[in-house]
Amino acid sequence: MALIDDQGPISKRKSSSPFTLAEWDEITLWLPPIGAGCGANGPTSVVSPVSVRTMQKRFFKESSGSTGCQEPVTSTAMSGIKRTTIRDVAAAAGVSVTTVSDALSGKGRLPEETRKKVQAAAEKLSYRPSAIALGLRERGLGLVGLCIAPAGEAMLTDVGYWATIVTRISQTVLSEGLAPVLLPHNVDMLARLKIPLDGAIVIDPLEGDSVLTFFEKKRIRYVTIGRDLRRDNRSWLDDDNADGVSRLLEQTVAPGTAVAFVTIGPKKSYVVDALDGAKQWACSKGSSVEAYHCENIDSHNVEAALGLALERGATAIIAQHDRLALRLLAALKARGIQVPKDVRLLSVVDTPELEQASPSITAVRQHPRQLADMTAHALIDLIRGKSELQATFLPMEIMIRESAPIRIG
């Protein structure tokens, strides 16, 4: 089986994995099952999971009648010999597993006395670090995690923006010889999975995102699309939502208009930026912008937010995203309110569904493909030891449609 490291081809290895030898000893790889069919590029059948520890107990022999693939056979099952582990060495030397890992790999800052004590214990127990474990620690497996921070009850398949980004990042990562892995946005699950990531991309991180803290503790490089509002780092890219919304209002809403900005779900950077853009426009035009929050997207919550906004005189409404815009349009129609004659409706996120609505809904358009490409390449550069990413905003397009046409005067 050919392993792809964190820099792509074997000849380009540069960085170190953040996992210890002990953790590598426990991780799961994917290997061809015994008797698997093989093609020109290796196994073509479904693969089965096997830990590195189990892998260390196997040797390979040519399968009779095979086309060049090798069949795993358990050597310890025949010999009955129990293999000495890194934990045995740690116990014998009276140190931690991490200390043993650093002492035997030549890494870390250890007193020479400690290093020699560990080496002596390893020699006495006839322990030899697995070539696989050592190799993986140095080179990685080339796994890139993709993680989407939750937004209410929305799933990956519900949000075209997410689906486009995940698909595009996966294509870019694969083209660079790395492998994308879709991860849960849950620290407890990530800790149990023990996936040896070389890097990760988090889409729409939450404020004070615990998954980013987990990656930092594990020394896993990451880049985000959108940013954690509580973190002061530069490893992110996003659409310029503040500028986009400001220009959208400039073109479609008259000065002095009362604007309602309807939000939903957890606090995310693109929403904060879009609201800031609306407030900047309002300050320069003698207008007002008030935010109204929905706990979820069900009709009752949307109707309540809309009713309050209308009571307070709003004649222009901005929705946080496309699905909310469509719910607001339905609620306005149910009240007999005409769009755009009575109320103008706009969206911070654009999708084909908004163009197909009746009336079609004015919006600012993101660039998920471009964002995905730039983010994937930025992370790959980090993995390969190149320059770090600088925070980047991408300009947005204004999509003028029937719900908020170009204003006159």
C-alpha positions in Angstrom: 0.0 0.0 0.0 1.4 3.4 -0.9 1.2 6.0 1.8 0.9 9.7 0.9 2.6 12.0 3.3 1.6 15.5 4.4 3.7 17.1 1.7 2.4 15.0 -1.1 5.0 12.7 -2.8 7.5 11.0 -0.5 10.4 13.1 -1.9 8.8 16.3 -0.7 8.5 15.5 3.0 9.2 18.4 5.3 7.0 18.8 8.3 6.5 16.7 11.5 3.2 15.2 12.7 1.9 16.4 16.0 1.1 12.8 17.2 3.4 10.8 19.5 4.7 7.3 18.7 2.1 5.9 21.1 -0.7 7.6 19.3 0.5 6.4 16.0 0.6 2.9 17.5 -3.2 3.2 18.1 -4.4 4.9 15.0 -6.4 3.2 12.2 -5.2 2.9 8.7 -7.1 1.5 5.7 -5.6 -1.6 4.1 -6.8 -4.1 1.5 -8.5 -7.2 3.0 -7.0 -10.6 2.4 -7.7 -11.8 -1.0 -8.6 -8.4 -2.3 -8.7 -7.9 -6.0 -6.0 -5.6 -7.5 -5.8 -3.3 -10.4 -2.9 -1.4 -12.0 -2.9 1.1 -9.1 -3.5 -1.3 -6.2 -6.5 -2.8 -4.5 -9.8 -2.2 -6.1 -12.1 -3.8 -3.6 -13.5 -2.4 -0.3 -10.8 -1.8 2.3 -10.9 -2.9 5.9 -9.6 -1.0 9.0 -6.5 -2.2 10.8 -4.5 -0.4 13.5 -0.8 0.3 13.1 -0.2 -2.0 16.1 -1.8 -4.8 14.2 0.0 -3.8 11.0 3.3 -4.1 12.9 2.5 -7.8 13.6 2.1 -8.6 10.0 4.5 -9.4 7.2 3.7 -9.6 3.5 4.1 -12.4 1.0 3.1 -12.7 -2.6 -0.4 -14.1 -3.0 -0.5 -17.1 -5.3 -1.9 -16.1 -8.6 -2.0 -12.4 -7.7 -1.2 -9.6 -10.0 1.4 -8.0 -7.8 -0.6 -7.2 -4.7 0.5 -8.6 -1.3 -1.5 -10.5 1.2 -1.1 -9.8 5.0 -0.3 -12.7 7.2 -0.2 -12.5 11.0 3.3 -13.5 12.2 2.7 -13.3 15.9 -0.1 -15.8 15.6 2.4 -18.4 14.5 5.2 -17.4 16.9 3.2 -16.7 20.0 5.7 -13.9 21.0 4.2 -10.9 22.7 5.6 -7.7 21.3 7.2 -5.1 23.6 5.3 -1.8 23.3 6.4 1.8 24.0 4.3 1.7 27.2 6.4 -1.1 28.5 9.5 1.0 27.9 7.9 4.0 29.7 7.0 1.8 32.7 10.5 0.4 32.9 12.2 3.8 32.7 9.7 5.5 35.0 8.8 8.2 32.5 5.8 9.1 30.3 5.1 7.6 26.9 5.7 11.1 25.4 9.2 11.2 26.9 10.0 7.8 25.5 8.8 8.9 22.1 11.0 12.0 22.2 14.0 10.2 23.6 14.0 7.5 20.9 13.2 9.8 18.0 15.7 12.5 19.0 13.1 15.1 19.3 12.1 17.3 22.2 14.2 18.9 24.9 15.2 16.2 27.4 18.1 16.0 29.9 20.8 13.7 28.5 20.5 11.5 31.6 16.8 10.9 30.9 17.4 10.2 27.2 20.1 7.6 28.1 17.9 6.0 30.8 15.1 5.6 28.2 17.5 4.2 25.6 18.9 1.7 28.1 15.4 0.5 29.1 14.5 0.1 25.4 17.7 -1.9 24.8 17.1 -4.1 27.8 13.5 -4.9 26.6 14.7 -5.3 23.0 12.3 -2.6 21.9 12.6 -1.1 18.5 10.3 1.7 17.4 8.1 0.6 14.6 9.5 1.8 11.2 5.9 2.5 10.3 5.2 4.6 13.4 8.4 6.5 13.1 7.8 7.1 9.4 4.3 8.3 10.0 5.3 10.6 12.8 7.8 12.3 10.5 5.7 12.3 7.3 2.1 12.1 8.2 -0.7 10.3 6.3 -1.7 13.3 4.2 -5.1 13.6 5.8 -6.9 16.9 5.6 -9.9 17.4 7.9 -13.0 19.3 6.7 -15.3 20.5 9.5 -18.5 22.6 9.2 -19.6 24.5 12.3 -23.4 23.9 12.9 -26.0 26.4 11.9 -29.3 25.4 13.6 -30.7 22.3 12.1 -29.1 22.8 8.7 -27.3 19.9 7.2 -24.5 19.8 4.6 -26.9 18.9 1.8 -29.3 21.7 2.8 -26.8 24.5 2.2 -25.5 24.8 -1.4 -22.7 27.1 -0.2 -21.3 24.4 2.1 -21.7 21.6 -0.4 -19.9 23.6 -3.1 -17.0 24.5 -0.7 -16.6 20.9 0.6 -16.7 19.5 -3.0 -14.2 22.0 -4.3 -11.8 21.7 -1.4 -11.9 17.9 -1.7 -11.1 18.1 -5.4 -8.1 20.5 -4.7 -6.8 18.4 -1.9 -7.0 15.2 -3.9 -5.2 16.8 -6.8 -2.3 17.6 -4.5 -1.9 14.0 -3.4 -3.7 14.4 0.0 -6.9 12.9 1.2 -10.0 14.9 2.6 -11.8 13.6 5.7 -15.2 15.0 6.7 -15.1 15.6 10.5 -17.8 16.2 13.1 -17.9 19.6 14.8 -17.6 17.9 18.2 -14.5 17.8 20.4 -15.5 14.6 22.2 -16.0 12.7 19.0 -12.8 14.1 17.5 -10.8 13.0 20.6 -12.2 9.5 20.3 -11.5 9.2 16.6 -7.8 10.0 17.1 -7.5 10.8 13.3 -3.9 11.7 12.5 -4.6 14.9 10.6 -1.9 16.9 8.8 -4.2 19.9 8.7 -7.8 21.0 8.8 -10.3 23.5 7.4 -13.2 24.7 9.4 -16.1 26.4 7.6 -18.0 29.1 9.4 -16.5 28.7 12.9 -18.4 29.6 15.9 -17.5 32.3 18.4 -15.1 30.8 20.8 -15.0 27.6 18.7 -13.9 24.6 20.8 -12.9 22.6 17.8 -10.2 25.2 16.9 -9.0 25.0 20.5 -8.8 21.2 20.1 -6.7 21.6 16.9 -4.4 24.1 18.6 -3.8 21.8 21.6 -3.0 18.9 19.1 -0.7 21.3 17.1 -2.8 20.6 14.0 -2.5 23.4 11.4 -5.8 24.9 10.3 -7.3 27.5 8.1 -10.9 28.8 8.4 -13.5 30.1 6.0 -14.9 32.9 8.1 -13.3 33.6 11.5 -13.8 32.9 15.2 -14.8 36.3 16.6 -12.8 35.6 19.8 -9.6 34.6 18.2 -6.9 37.0 17.1 -5.4 35.1 14.2 -4.8 35.7 10.5 -5.4 32.1 9.2 -8.8 32.8 7.5 -10.5 33.9 4.3 -14.0 35.1 3.8 -16.2 37.1 1.5 -16.3 40.8 2.2 -19.8 40.8 3.6 -19.6 44.3 5.2 -18.7 45.9 1.9 -21.1 43.8 -0.1 -24.2 44.6 2.1 -23.2 48.3 2.2 -23.1 48.5 -1.6 -26.3 46.4 -1.8 -28.2 48.9 0.3 -26.6 51.9 -1.5 -28.1 50.7 -4.8 -31.5 49.5 -3.6 -32.7 51.3 -0.5 -33.5 55.0 -0.2 -31.9 57.2 2.5 -34.0 57.5 5.7 -35.5 54.0 5.4 -36.0 51.9 8.5 -34.2 48.6 7.8 -34.7 45.3 9.7 -31.9 42.8 9.7 -33.2 39.3 10.5 -30.7 36.8 11.9 -31.0 33.1 12.8 -28.9 30.5 14.6 -25.5 30.9 16.3 -23.3 34.0 16.0 -21.0 33.8 13.1 -18.5 36.3 11.6 -20.2 36.7 8.2 -23.4 37.8 10.0 -21.6 40.2 12.2 -19.8 41.7 9.2 -23.0 42.0 7.1 -24.7 43.8 10.0 -21.8 46.1 10.4 -22.0 46.9 6.7 -25.7 47.7 7.0 -25.0 50.0 10.0 -22.2 51.8 8.1 -24.6 52.5 5.3 -27.3 53.6 7.7 -25.0 56.1 9.5 -24.1 57.8 6.2 -27.7 57.9 5.0 -29.7 59.0 8.0 -31.3 55.5 8.2 -31.8 53.0 11.0 -30.9 49.3 11.1 -32.3 47.1 13.8 -31.5 43.4 14.3 -34.2 40.8 14.9 -33.2 37.2 15.9 -35.0 33.9 15.2 -34.1 30.9 17.2 -34.8 28.6 14.3 -36.3 28.8 10.8 -39.8 27.5 11.6 -42.7 29.6 10.5 -43.7 30.7 14.0 -40.3 32.2 14.8 -40.0 33.9 11.4 -43.5 35.3 11.6 -42.8 36.7 15.1 -39.6 38.4 14.0 -41.3 39.8 10.9 -44.3 41.1 12.9 -42.1 43.0 15.3 -40.1 44.5 12.5 -43.2 45.7 10.7 -44.7 47.1 13.9 -41.5 49.3 14.3 -41.9 50.7 10.8 -39.4 48.6 8.8 -39.9 49.0 5.0 -36.7 47.1 4.0 -35.7 43.7 5.3 -32.4 41.9 5.0 -32.3 38.2 5.6 -29.2 36.5 7.0 -29.3 33.8 4.3 -31.3 32.4 1.4 -33.6 30.0 3.2 -34.6 32.7 5.7 -35.3 35.1 2.8 -37.6 32.6 1.3 -39.5 32.1 4.6 -39.8 35.9 5.0 -41.1 36.2 1.5 -43.8 33.6 2.3 -44.7 35.4 5.5 -45.0 38.7 3.8 -47.3 37.3 1.2 -49.4 35.6 3.9 -49.9 39.1 5.4 -51.0 40.5 2.0 -47.8 42.7 1.9 -46.5 43.3 -1.6 -42.8 43.0 -2.4 -41.2 45.4 -3.4 -44.1 47.9 -3.4 -44.7 47.8 0.3 -41.5 46.2 1.6 -38.1 45.6 0.0 -36.6 42.2 0.7 -32.9 41.4 0.4 -30.6 38.4 1.2 -27.0 38.2 2.5 -26.6 34.9 0.7 -27.5 34.2 -2.9 -28.6 30.8 -4.4 -30.5 29.8 -7.6 -33.6 29.4 -5.5 -33.7 33.2 -4.9 -33.5 33.8 -8.6 -36.4 31.4 -9.2 -38.6 32.9 -6.4 -41.6 35.1 -7.3 -40.7 37.8 -7.0 -37.0 37.0 -7.5 -35.0 38.1 -4.5 -32.1 40.7 -4.6 -28.9 39.4 -2.9 -25.2 39.6 -2.6 -23.4 36.7 -4.2 -20.5 34.8 -2.6 -17.7 33.0 -4.4 -17.6 29.6 -2.7 -15.4 28.0 -5.4 -12.8 30.7 -5.3 -12.9 30.6 -1.5 -12.5 26.9 -1.5 -9.5 26.9 -3.9 -7.7 29.6 -2.0 -8.3 28.0 1.4 -7.2 24.6 0.3 -4.0 25.9 -1.2 -3.4 28.1 1.9 -3.6 25.0 4.1 -1.4 22.9 1.8 1.2 25.7 1.9 1.1 25.6 5.7 1.5 21.9 5.8 4.5 22.1 3.5 6.2 24.8 5.5 5.6 27.7 3.2 4.5 31.2 4.2 1.4 31.6 6.5 -1.9 32.9 5.2 -2.8 36.5 5.8 -6.5 37.3 6.5 -8.2 37.9 3.1 -11.5 39.3 2.1 -13.0 38.6 -1.4 -15.2 41.2 -3.1 -18.9 40.2 -3.5 -21.3 40.7 -6.5 -24.6 42.6 -6.2 -27.5 40.7 -7.8 -30.3 43.1 -8.4 -33.7 41.4 -8.8 -37.4 42.1 -8.5 -37.7 42.2 -4.6 -35.4 45.2 -4.4 -34.8 46.9 -7.7 -32.3 49.8 -8.3 -33.6 52.8 -6.5 -34.4 56.0 -8.4 -33.0 59.3 -7.2 
